[in-house]
Amino acid sequence: MTEQTTPDPYADGVCTFGEGAAPGSGCIRPAGHTGAHYVTPGDVDDEEWDL
């Protein structure tokens, strides 16, 4: 019996829309998706630490 597998939607990578300087910024949907982009600002270091 053969095992059924679900195709990996991220096999071609992640959509590059909205990528910026912050690590992890940009669209989080698979490359070549249809419909709206889901964009995250990424890991923005907006806090100042007094050490």
C-alpha positions in Angstrom: 0.0 0.0 0.0 1.4 3.5 -0.9 1.3 6.3 1.6 -0.6 9.4 0.5 1.2 12.6 1.1 0.0 16.2 1.0 2.0 18.4 -1.4 4.1 21.0 0.4 2.6 24.5 -0.4 6.0 26.0 0.4 8.0 23.8 -1.9 8.8 26.8 -4.1 9.5 29.1 -1.2 7.7 32.0 0.3 6.2 35.0 -1.5 8.8 37.9 -1.6 6.2 40.7 -1.6 6.9 43.3 1.1 10.3 42.1 2.2 12.3 44.8 3.9 15.4 45.3 6.1 13.8 43.7 9.2 14.3 39.9 9.5 11.1 38.1 8.8 9.4 40.9 7.1 7.2 40.3 4.1 4.3 38.1 2.9 3.9 34.8 4.8 2.1 33.0 2.0 3.6 30.5 -0.4 5.3 31.7 -3.6 2.9 32.0 -6.4 -0.2 32.2 -4.2 -3.4 33.9 -5.4 -5.4 36.4 -3.5 -4.3 39.0 -0.9 -0.8 39.1 0.6 -0.5 38.6 4.3 2.4 40.9 5.3 4.3 41.0 8.6 6.6 43.8 9.6 9.2 41.3 10.8 11.3 41.5 13.9 11.7 45.3 14.4 13.9 46.2 17.3 11.8 49.2 18.4 12.7 49.1 22.1 15.7 50.9 23.6 17.5 49.1 26.4 19.6 50.9 28.9 22.4 48.5 30.0 
